[in-house]
Amino acid sequence: MPLFMDRHFSENPTREAIELAHQKDLDIQEKYGVKFVTYWFDETRGTTFCLVEAESESVIKRVHEEAHGDIPGEIIPVDPETVKLFLGRIEDPVPSRQHPEPAQIDSAFRIIMFTDLAGSTAMTTELGDKKSMHLLRIHNVITRNAIKAHDGREIKHTGDGFMVSFTSADNAVKCAISIQHAFNEHNLNNPEQSMHVRIGLSAGEPVEENNDLFGTSVQMASRVCDATEADQILVVELVKQNCSNKQFQFREFGEKAFKGFNEPTKVYQVIE
């Protein structure tokens, strides 16, 4: 059965109210032949996202309307593996033995990071396939070690870079800084094998006014990464706003006009 994700917006929602609405959906799902798999709730932003197995979008709307009247604003088809990569789960959190009460439902807001090995094409031309592949393997290990250390989820390996999802803006920025520090150390110890990375970060929610999961956030993070120089980290304002670590330093990098976006985007450089 097809899988969909829908988006609800509520004014001043509470966790208890969203839990009750979810339960009402579950109570009548068999009547409509659908399955409400799980949901994500963001009290701060007033958004809820439901993951539903159903034959069509119209059936999902009918269930919500009968259950509690909160009809979603957007619904998009999704792939379960892609959802799990971005959000970390495709089922309700299971209470632990230490905490038998219902598990807290997390937000679907994510930080998206793109990394790119600068000059990778020229590196292959200059060094040849064998040596360049050796360096790419080193690049992959350095980057993946930092991603793992900062609770990132690897979404995609692009060959000379990565797309990564984070639940925390602090962890995302820490990871970016850690990656740059690791490459700086590698270059100091191996000047004949130096590598330089560019990193861009954006943020957003999974369902927007398009049919791609995190479509706008992914596109923006990619554009920001493309706008960076070697050894640089750039972030959009939303990432900066969601950082709670006061030790981070950001320098205004101006507004950038990115392809596919109508308005210029304010960008900041992370000062390591």
C-alpha positions in Angstrom: 0.0 0.0 0.0 1.4 3.5 -0.8 2.9 5.5 2.0 2.1 9.2 2.6 3.2 11.9 4.9 0.9 14.8 5.8 1.4 18.1 7.5 -1.0 19.7 10.0 -0.6 23.2 11.5 -2.3 24.0 14.9 -2.3 27.2 17.0 -1.0 26.6 20.5 -1.1 22.8 20.3 -0.2 20.6 23.2 1.4 17.1 23.2 -1.7 15.7 25.0 -4.0 17.1 22.3 -1.9 15.7 19.5 -1.7 12.3 21.2 -5.5 12.2 21.5 -5.9 13.1 17.9 -3.5 10.4 16.9 -5.4 7.9 19.0 -8.7 8.9 17.3 -7.1 8.3 13.9 -6.1 4.8 15.1 -9.5 4.0 16.4 -11.1 4.3 13.0 -8.3 3.4 10.6 -9.6 -0.1 10.0 -12.9 1.3 8.9 -11.1 3.0 6.0 -8.5 0.4 5.3 -5.6 2.7 6.2 -2.7 2.4 8.8 -1.4 5.3 10.8 2.2 4.3 11.2 3.6 7.1 13.4 3.8 10.9 13.8 6.1 13.7 14.7 5.1 16.8 16.7 6.7 20.2 17.1 5.1 22.2 19.8 7.2 25.3 19.1 6.3 25.5 15.4 2.8 24.1 15.9 3.3 21.4 13.3 2.4 17.7 13.2 3.4 15.2 10.5 1.6 11.9 10.1 3.0 8.8 8.3 0.1 6.9 6.8 -0.4 3.8 4.6 -3.4 4.5 2.4 -4.7 4.0 -1.1 -5.0 7.7 -1.7 -4.7 11.2 -0.2 -8.5 11.6 -0.2 -8.9 8.7 2.1 -6.4 10.2 4.6 -8.4 13.4 4.6 -11.6 11.6 5.2 -10.2 9.7 8.2 -8.8 12.9 9.8 -12.0 14.8 9.2 -14.1 12.1 10.9 -11.6 11.5 13.7 -11.0 15.0 14.9 -11.6 17.5 12.1 -8.0 18.5 11.6 -7.5 18.1 7.9 -3.9 18.3 6.7 -2.7 21.2 4.6 -0.3 19.1 2.4 0.1 15.4 1.7 3.0 13.9 -0.2 3.9 10.3 -1.2 7.1 9.1 0.5 9.5 6.1 0.5 9.8 4.4 3.9 13.6 4.0 3.6 14.0 7.7 2.7 11.8 8.7 5.7 13.9 6.6 8.0 17.2 8.0 6.7 16.0 11.6 7.2 14.0 11.2 10.4 15.4 8.1 12.0 12.3 6.0 12.4 9.1 4.8 10.7 7.3 3.6 13.8 6.2 5.1 17.1 9.0 5.3 19.7 9.0 2.4 22.1 9.0 3.1 25.9 12.2 1.8 27.6 12.2 -0.3 30.7 13.6 2.6 32.7 10.8 4.9 31.4 7.7 2.8 30.9 5.5 5.8 30.3 4.8 6.8 26.6 7.9 7.8 24.8 8.2 11.5 23.8 7.4 12.2 20.2 10.2 14.1 18.5 10.0 17.0 16.1 10.4 16.4 12.3 12.5 19.6 12.0 16.0 18.6 10.7 19.2 20.3 9.8 20.5 19.2 6.4 24.3 19.3 5.7 26.1 19.0 2.4 29.8 18.4 2.1 31.9 18.5 -1.0 35.5 17.7 -1.7 36.8 20.8 -3.5 38.7 20.1 -6.8 38.0 16.4 -6.8 37.8 16.2 -10.6 41.2 17.9 -11.0 42.6 15.6 -8.3 41.6 12.6 -10.4 43.2 14.1 -13.5 46.4 15.0 -11.7 46.9 11.8 -9.6 45.2 9.2 -11.6 42.4 6.8 -10.6 44.3 4.7 -8.1 45.8 7.5 -6.0 42.6 9.6 -6.2 40.5 6.7 -5.0 42.9 6.2 -2.1 42.4 9.8 -1.1 38.6 9.5 -1.5 38.6 6.6 0.9 40.5 8.7 3.4 38.1 11.5 2.8 35.1 9.2 3.4 36.5 7.8 6.7 37.3 11.3 8.0 33.9 12.6 7.2 31.9 9.6 8.4 33.8 9.5 11.7 32.7 13.1 12.4 29.1 12.4 11.3 28.9 9.4 13.6 30.5 11.3 16.5 27.9 14.1 16.3 24.7 11.9 15.8 24.3 12.7 12.1 22.4 10.4 9.7 24.1 9.8 6.3 21.4 10.3 3.7 23.5 10.0 0.6 27.1 9.6 -0.5 27.6 11.7 -3.6 31.0 10.3 -4.5 33.0 13.3 -3.4 30.7 14.4 -0.6 27.8 13.6 1.7 24.2 14.7 2.5 23.5 14.4 6.2 20.5 14.9 8.5 20.7 16.1 12.1 18.0 16.6 14.7 20.2 19.3 16.5 21.6 22.5 14.9 24.3 22.4 17.6 25.4 18.9 16.6 25.3 19.8 12.9 27.6 22.9 13.3 29.9 20.9 15.7 30.1 18.2 13.0 31.0 20.7 10.3 33.7 22.2 12.5 35.0 18.8 13.4 35.2 17.8 9.7 37.2 20.9 8.9 39.5 20.4 11.9 40.1 16.8 10.9 41.0 17.7 7.3 43.3 20.5 8.6 45.1 18.0 10.7 45.3 15.5 7.9 46.8 18.2 5.6 49.4 19.2 8.1 50.5 15.6 8.5 50.2 14.7 4.8 50.9 17.9 2.8 51.4 15.8 -0.4 47.9 14.4 0.1 46.0 17.5 1.1 42.3 17.7 0.7 39.9 20.7 1.2 36.2 20.5 1.9 33.3 22.8 1.5 30.2 22.6 3.8 26.8 24.1 3.6 23.9 23.8 6.0 20.2 24.5 5.8 17.1 23.5 7.8 13.4 22.8 7.5 10.5 20.4 7.9 9.7 17.4 5.7 6.5 18.4 4.0 6.3 21.7 2.2 4.6 23.0 -0.9 6.1 20.4 -3.2 6.2 16.6 -3.5 9.8 16.0 -2.2 10.7 15.0 1.3 12.7 18.0 2.7 12.8 19.2 -0.9 13.4 22.9 -0.2 15.8 22.3 2.7 17.9 19.8 0.6 18.0 22.1 -2.4 19.0 25.1 -0.2 21.8 23.1 1.6 23.1 22.0 -1.8 23.1 25.6 -3.1 24.8 26.9 0.0 27.5 24.3 -0.2 28.1 25.2 -3.8 28.5 28.9 -2.7 31.3 28.1 -0.2 35.0 28.2 -0.8 37.4 25.4 0.2 37.8 25.0 4.0 34.7 27.1 4.6 31.4 26.4 6.4 28.3 28.4 5.5 24.8 28.2 7.1 21.5 29.8 6.5 19.9 32.1 9.1 17.5 29.4 10.3 20.4 27.1 11.3 22.1 30.0 13.2 18.8 30.8 15.0 18.4 27.2 16.2 21.9 27.0 17.7 21.9 27.2 21.5 25.7 26.9 21.9 26.9 30.4 22.6 30.5 29.5 21.8 29.7 29.3 18.1 30.8 32.4 16.1 29.0 33.4 12.9 30.1 36.1 10.5 27.5 37.7 8.1 28.3 36.6 4.6 25.7 38.7 2.9 22.6 37.7 0.9 22.9 35.2 -1.9 20.5 34.7 -4.9 20.2 31.0 -5.3 18.8 29.3 -8.3 15.3 28.0 -7.7 14.6 30.5 -4.9 12.6 33.7 -5.5 14.1 35.7 -2.6 17.8 36.3 -1.7 19.0 34.2 1.3 21.0 35.5 4.2 24.0 33.4 4.8 26.5 33.2 7.6 30.1 31.8 7.8 30.9 29.7 10.8 34.1 31.0 12.4 36.1 28.0 13.7 
